[in-house]
Amino acid sequence: MSTDNCTIPGNPDIAGIGVRIAIYVQTLLCFFPAFWALLDGKVSQGELDAAENQATTNLVLAFAILISSIVQAQTLGLTNYHASIVLNMSWLNNTNAFIYFLLYIQHKSQAGVRGRVAPTWRAWVQHIRELAASIVHPGTSVSNPGGVGPDPELGQTDSVLDGASTRSGAERTQIEDQQGQDSAQAGAKLLVKRFVLLLGSLHLSLMAGLGLWLWSNIRTFGEEQDTVNNCAAKHALLAILGKYVPFASEALRVVSLAIYAVFLVPGVNLLLPIVVFLGFYHLHRVAPTPKVAGSGGTPDSYIRRSRFWFWIRRASKAIVQRWGILPPFIGLIFLLAINLIFIVDIELALKQNAGLQGKDEAEWGFGQILAMLLLFMPLRDLAETFLARRMKQRQKDLDMALGAAINAGDESMVRTWIARGANLNAKFEDGITAICMACNLEDLDVIRALLEAGADPNIKDGYRRDAYMVASDNLNCLRLLSRVEEGSLGLKSDTLSYVLAN
């Protein structure tokens, strides 16, 4: 095909191999901690924070590329061809926010999480409305009735909600004033706490603005680039799902304008990903829970005869055990597939249009070197995530050993595990703490060892008691001591039974 001797000037700071490698690597790296977080069947707050840090780092770098492209288009000039490459890379960069949101949905839907939100459209619509209300009108949000305790994201605490209904007069006024001061800061704290979602939404809006600008008229895009834009419009081909489409295709233009219009408004542009991700949870909820292959009517003797069936049974058992994390896992696979499609399409388009592009596209300049150097930031975040997970696993092992020593009533081993770094206030089964476990076992020696080491006796049901609960319990302790002095309570078992009953 004749190109009329037209050439698209090279732009190594956008389409250079160094910039592309940096974008591809940092996009794919964000999937590793996400998949790793799902291995144990739940997403902890630490894993969610690690995903947020990595996503924030990548989105800041993505903003730099997007903003520099917009500035270049308005000043020095940016060709429509390179603007299309920037848009494809921006879709890759937005994956970071989508991955974080997937993990956030999984974390909030887990049993035992404060402010739990069921993975349904109705529950999440209510949750989003409450979050918006806490930002726009602080103090108007209410706790989630379906959750375990109030939602800490809405600026509420157990002490305020549990005690406000039973107090009056000056105490109620003081509590309401304190609650008003706390809720006044809840909106700002919420924006900072979920900054990655705000950043991702703004990046989507900025990308959509550039997309609407480009596809409104690809021939007049940018400053003083009409000749080059006409060259690209006539001869350049873009890759869509591996198929080549003319850059000037009217159908491609209409579809692109519609897509970018959907993602233009900040906040609203996150609704479509929310609907898609919650759709995975809906399908998971209505789908029948699978059974282990070979169970039921299939005799085990037939399974043992075949090595193939042995591995089928093993794989199905793993699926059943991790059935609860299937929705976010499918979501991550879905995002990974989309990213790979974008990467392949970018490379196919560059290869197909190599004859149109200038030879300086392969030159290594400041932009490419800087992009490669900035790649160390997501690599650092990834390394910190892996190290933090190893430390978390070590701490978990120490805490489990401490719990086993308490159950065995071995005071010396309790002191040993405490000395090695076991968490004195760790939560065990059903949210019970070490000190509560020792009380249930009526082991005064272990209780004394825990208290001497600094265990907090003011933790109840996994959360620290407020001042009113402490005062009430102290009054019960005084009554207990009074009964001991009177002689009505003297035996260790009687004393512990009274403590547990009150």
Secondary structure as the mmCIF struct_conf table of DSSP 4:
data_model
#
loop_
_struct_conf.conf_type_id
_struct_conf.id
_struct_conf.beg_label_comp_id
_struct_conf.beg_label_asym_id
_struct_conf.beg_label_seq_id
_struct_conf.end_label_comp_id
_struct_conf.end_label_asym_id
_struct_conf.end_label_seq_id
TURN_TY1_P TURN_TY1_P1 ASP A 4 ASN A 5
STRN STRN1 ILE A 8 ILE A 8
HELX_LH_PP_P HELX_LH_PP_P1 PRO A 9 GLY A 10
HELX_RH_AL_P HELX_RH_AL_P1 PRO A 12 ALA A 15
BEND BEND1 GLY A 16 GLY A 16
HELX_RH_AL_P HELX_RH_AL_P2 ILE A 17 LEU A 29
TURN_TY1_P TURN_TY1_P2 CYS A 30 CYS A 30
HELX_RH_AL_P HELX_RH_AL_P3 PHE A 31 ALA A 37
TURN_TY1_P TURN_TY1_P3 LEU A 38 ASP A 40
BEND BEND2 GLY A 41 LYS A 42
HELX_RH_AL_P HELX_RH_AL_P4 GLN A 45 GLN A 74
TURN_TY1_P TURN_TY1_P4 THR A 75 LEU A 76
HELX_RH_AL_P HELX_RH_AL_P5 ASN A 80 ASN A 93
TURN_TY1_P TURN_TY1_P5 ASN A 94 ASN A 94
HELX_RH_AL_P HELX_RH_AL_P6 THR A 95 LYS A 108
TURN_TY1_P TURN_TY1_P6 SER A 109 SER A 109
BEND BEND3 GLN A 110 GLN A 110
TURN_TY1_P TURN_TY1_P7 ALA A 111 GLY A 112
TURN_TY1_P TURN_TY1_P8 ARG A 114 GLY A 115
BEND BEND4 PRO A 119 THR A 120
HELX_RH_AL_P HELX_RH_AL_P7 TRP A 121 VAL A 136
BEND BEND5 HIS A 137 HIS A 137
TURN_TY1_P TURN_TY1_P9 PRO A 138 GLY A 139
TURN_TY1_P TURN_TY1_P10 PRO A 145 GLY A 146
BEND BEND6 GLY A 147 GLY A 149
HELX_RH_3T_P HELX_RH_3T_P1 PRO A 152 LEU A 154
TURN_TY1_P TURN_TY1_P11 GLY A 155 GLY A 155
HELX_RH_AL_P HELX_RH_AL_P8 ASP A 158 ALA A 164
TURN_TY1_P TURN_TY1_P12 SER A 165 THR A 166
HELX_RH_AL_P HELX_RH_AL_P9 GLY A 169 LYS A 193
TURN_TY1_P TURN_TY1_P13 ARG A 194 ARG A 194
HELX_RH_AL_P HELX_RH_AL_P10 PHE A 195 SER A 216
TURN_TY1_P TURN_TY1_P14 ILE A 218 ARG A 219
BEND BEND7 THR A 220 THR A 220
BEND BEND8 GLY A 222 GLU A 224
HELX_RH_AL_P HELX_RH_AL_P11 ASP A 226 HIS A 235
STRN STRN2 LEU A 237 ILE A 240
TURN_TY1_P TURN_TY1_P15 LEU A 241 GLY A 242
STRN STRN3 LYS A 243 PRO A 246
TURN_TY1_P TURN_TY1_P16 PHE A 247 ALA A 248
HELX_RH_AL_P HELX_RH_AL_P12 GLU A 250 VAL A 262
TURN_TY1_P TURN_TY1_P17 PHE A 263 PHE A 263
BEND BEND9 VAL A 265 VAL A 265
TURN_TY1_P TURN_TY1_P18 PRO A 266 GLY A 267
HELX_RH_3T_P HELX_RH_3T_P2 VAL A 268 LEU A 270
HELX_RH_AL_P HELX_RH_AL_P13 LEU A 271 VAL A 286
BEND BEND10 ALA A 287 ALA A 287
HELX_LH_PP_P HELX_LH_PP_P2 PRO A 288 PRO A 290
TURN_TY1_P TURN_TY1_P19 ALA A 293 GLY A 294
TURN_TY1_P TURN_TY1_P20 GLY A 296 GLY A 297
BEND BEND11 THR A 298 THR A 298
HELX_RH_AL_P HELX_RH_AL_P14 ASP A 300 ARG A 305
HELX_RH_AL_P HELX_RH_AL_P15 ARG A 307 GLN A 321
TURN_TY1_P TURN_TY1_P21 ARG A 322 ARG A 322
HELX_RH_3T_P HELX_RH_3T_P3 TRP A 323 ILE A 325
HELX_RH_AL_P HELX_RH_AL_P16 LEU A 326 GLN A 352
TURN_TY1_P TURN_TY1_P22 ASN A 353 LEU A 356
STRN STRN4 GLN A 357 GLN A 357
HELX_RH_3T_P HELX_RH_3T_P4 LYS A 359 ALA A 362
HELX_RH_AL_P HELX_RH_AL_P17 PHE A 366 LEU A 374
TURN_TY1_P TURN_TY1_P23 LEU A 375 LEU A 375
HELX_RH_AL_P HELX_RH_AL_P18 PHE A 376 ALA A 408
TURN_TY1_P TURN_TY1_P24 GLY A 409 GLY A 409
HELX_RH_AL_P HELX_RH_AL_P19 GLU A 411 ALA A 419
TURN_TY1_P TURN_TY1_P25 ARG A 420 GLY A 421
TURN_TY1_P TURN_TY1_P26 LEU A 424 ASN A 425
STRN STRN5 LYS A 427 LYS A 427
HELX_RH_3T_P HELX_RH_3T_P5 GLU A 429 GLY A 431
STRN STRN6 THR A 433 THR A 433
HELX_RH_AL_P HELX_RH_AL_P20 ALA A 434 ASN A 440
TURN_TY1_P TURN_TY1_P27 LEU A 441 GLU A 442
HELX_RH_AL_P HELX_RH_AL_P21 LEU A 444 ALA A 453
TURN_TY1_P TURN_TY1_P28 GLY A 454 GLY A 454
TURN_TY1_P TURN_TY1_P29 PRO A 457 ASN A 458
STRN STRN7 ILE A 459 LYS A 460
TURN_TY1_P TURN_TY1_P30 ASP A 461 GLY A 462
STRN STRN8 TYR A 463 ARG A 464
HELX_RH_AL_P HELX_RH_AL_P22 ALA A 467 GLU A 486
TURN_TY1_P TURN_TY1_P31 GLY A 487 GLY A 487
BEND BEND12 SER A 488 SER A 488
BEND BEND13 LEU A 491 LEU A 491
HELX_RH_AL_P HELX_RH_AL_P23 LYS A 492 ALA A 501
#
